[in-house]
Amino acid sequence: LKTVGGLRKTKLIGRAKLSAQLLLGFSVYNLIRLGSLSGWWRGAHV
């Protein structure tokens, strides 16, 4: 998630904001993984 979620160099200040960004990044990454496993998402257009 450092590369994909933008967590290598964050612009947010505070633990709550950083944890929200982390949760959003994990959620989106999991949705993309589930989509690629089930076949409705192809990573070719990313």
Secondary structure, 3 states (H helix, E strand, C coil): CCCCCCCCCCCCCCHHHHHHHHHHHHHHHHHHHHHHHHCCCCHHHC
